[in-house]
Each structure stands twice: as C-alpha cells, then as structure tokens.
C-alpha cells in the first residue's frame, strides 16, 4: 500500500500533534511541581521559625535559673508569642520530680495558677516530668497543668530522643490533653531539654516544650500562601498511619513532598488551583495543533523548551535566595531574642535592688515590662519598624498621666528613630515621666517643656540633643546627689544602648535633664 503526499502530511501532523500534546502537558506538570515545591519549602521554614521560640525560652531558664510564673508570663507577653507564632497552643515547662515529691508540685500549682491538682496520671516510671508552667493561661492549657508527660509512651520517646540529640525534637501524633471538647484535632509536641548549671549529665532538670494542634497550625501557616490546598499530612512513625491532617481519601492527584520538622520527616500532600486547568489546556492545545503547520508547532516546541530551561534556572536561583534569606531570618530572630532577654534581665536585677519587698518588686518590674510592650506596639504600627521622637514622647507620657497643653510643651523637628533607639528611649521617657509624677512638675502641675534639635557633631555624625525642663522648684531643690533606680536605668539606657550622654542639673527654679545621642 502506497502512501501519497497528502496522507503522509496528515500522518506527520498527527504525530507532531501527539508529540506537542505530550510536551505541553509535561511542561504544565513541571510548572505545577515547581510552584508546589516552593510552597512546601515555605511551610517547612515557617514551622522551623516557630521552633526558635523554644530556644529563646530555654535561654531565659539558663540565665535566670529558677523562673517563676510571673517572670515567665511577662517574658512571653513581651515576646508576643501568640501573635508572632500563630498555630502554637502555648509554651510550657515540665520540671523533673522524683516519686514521692508530688506535694511540691501541688503547692506550686496552687500558688501560681490557683489549681488544686496533683501529678497525674499514675505511673511506674522512676522519673516524673509534670507540667508546672504553661502560658497563655486559657481553659485548654489549664487542663494540662500537672500532667506527667514522661508517663506516656509517645511523649517519653520524643523526650528521650531530644535528650540524645540535644536539639528540639517533635513527637509522633498524639491526642493533646488540651482537647477538652468534641472538636478534637490531631496534635504533636516539640521538646527541648534544659540542664541547670552544675548538672553535668544524666536526666535533664526539665523540658521547655510547645504543644501544637495540627489543624490550627497548618491553617495559620497556609493563610498567607495563596492558591495552595493542603489535603493530607503524615508524620514519620505514626501508629496505624494516623494522619496529622486530612486522610488517604483526599490525596488522589496531589503532589507529595517530604519536609523536616523537629528532626522528624513529615510527608505532606499539596494541590493548587492551577491544576484545575491542566486538562482544559491539553484539550485546547490538541485542537489547535491539529490545524496548524508543522513549522509553527516546532517553533512553539522550541519556545516551550526554552521557557522550561529558564524556569528551572529561576527555581535554582530562588532556592539559593530562600536559603540565604532563611539563614538571615534565623540570625535576626536570635539577635532580637538575645537583646530582649538582656534588657529584661537588666530591668529585673535593677528592680530587685530598689524594691523593699516582693510586692513592690513585682509592681515596678511589671510596669517597666509594660513600658517595653507599649514600645513594641508603637513599632508594630510602623511597617518600617521605626517611630518618630514626638509620637514616642506623647504616647509614653499620656499613658503615665493625664496632661494638657498648659502643662506639657513639646517642640522639635520630625526625627525618625530606629527600632533599638525606640526601645531604649521609650524606657528612658517612662522613667523620667514616673519620677516627675512622683516628685516633680507633673505632681506640682507646674509645667514641663521638652524640646529637641538635630545638629552635626564635631566628629561628623548627626546628633539629637533633647532638653527636659521641669518648672516649679521655687521653694525646694531636688537632691541630685541621690540617684534612684529610675535615674540609674535612664542613664544606663542612654549611655549603654544609645551610646550617648545623660546629664541632670538644677537651674533654680527648674530641673534640667539633657540627653544627647547619635542618630
């Protein structure tokens, strides 16, 4: 049988159409795979960022030693864990006790949380690690107080693995004791061992840990990743293939990826809305290719191959950029937590020196932590993590005492401060306003003039010079030789954090405080 030129042309078009359909469909699959791979990498990085909170909390224990609930609660509040780490049920501490020491746990829970509860459940283990701290204090977390996590096999396995590796370690899926209603979710926990000073080996003194409700975690992480559907998630070593999220019925047509969470492999199945158009695009391409010239097809095929090469190259560049960005984020997070912890410890030490009793210490310490929190709110309102000097002065002074324009005068140019400058200067203003409300112009209602200006320092850098002038000292003179805690803290912040100069002098009938620091 002979094939004429027309039949040969039709056969050639059919063959080329089939090849074109395969190539187009293959290119579409690679584009979807690339998009989902980036999404899986972002999920892994975000969960890894949440684990860094545990390392910061362990640093608090290693630095202070015995951490009571008030300090733990204030630290987590200042760190804004719930807002910065959505999906995490809380941060807690499980302390080591020996059998027979249950009374100490009961006493601590009554003192810190008002809960009359002993260590539970009963166990045959030689060590016990009940939950003695867990914040934030809500109904779910209260249900877990006193629970001995070492008594349960899955949790004990993860705690021993964390002890061997020295790293944050995730458990297999479990039902959290926080599941107190009918809307239960699969959960997991991440443990980080803590050894107090002097403990050179053996059992850790406790575990800093975080419980996660898996559905809440994935919902929070995926809320900012567009066009991605998580249909199922499984953890390595899960009993009876218990899913962290979804199930086998949902995985058809999904792409699977393996991510690492707390030293454990998770397999997640992802879909994207872009997949819904794949079949339509192939069908349309077949219809078009059937009627075009072979030369047009080859032009399109070469063009698609070139696009695929560019896409793969772009993916490689993107992966490198994301890896560099992840490293930068981790270093920045570690730096911020260290600075915040150092500032809190400094305030705690100095507050203890000026306090005559525990109630006074807790009151002063809480007020200064709240001042730090207000500065964080001011920074959060700015997308650039900065604030102006005038807004910082008004916000802090108005929170301390009610003032009017007749009592308070502010004058100066717009000066934008960096994040570290806002945090340090916010504490300074808080202390100056507190002293004024106790002993000075705010108490006398005699008036305060605050002015500032920018100038060039002799060494060449820009400098801010601020004058805080309190009136009303006609009949009395402030004792400048007596330096209280507020003045010490203000001087420490200006000269240590701002690298500036803090001076006080009396020019009857006014008290003049001069602060200068480089921008």
Secondary structure, DSSP 8 states (H G I E B T S, - for coil): ----HHHHHHHHHHHHHHHHHHHHHHHHHHHHHHHHHHHHHHHHHHHHHHHHHHHHHHHHHHHHSS--HHHHHHHHHHHTHHHHSTTB--EEEEEEEETT-HHHHHHHHHHHH------BS----SEEEEEEEEES--HHHHTTTTBBGGGSHHHHHHHHHHHHH-S-EE---B--TT--SSS---EEEEEEEE--TT--SSS-SEEEEEEEEHHHHHHHHHTTSTTEEEEEEEETT-GGG-EEEE-GGG-TT-EEEEEEETTEEEEEEEEEGGGGGHHHHHHHHHHHHTTS-HHHHHHHHHHHHHHHHHHHHHHHHHHHHHHHHHHHHHHHHHHHHHHHHHHHHHHHHHHHHH-SSHHHHHHHHHHHHHHHHHHHHHHHTSTTS-EEHHHHHHHHHHHHS---TTTEEEE----EE-HHHHHHHHHHHHHHHHHHHHHSHHHHT--EEEEEEEEE-TTSSEEEEEEEEE---SS----TT---HHHHHHHHIIIIIS--EEEEEEETTEEEEEEEEE-
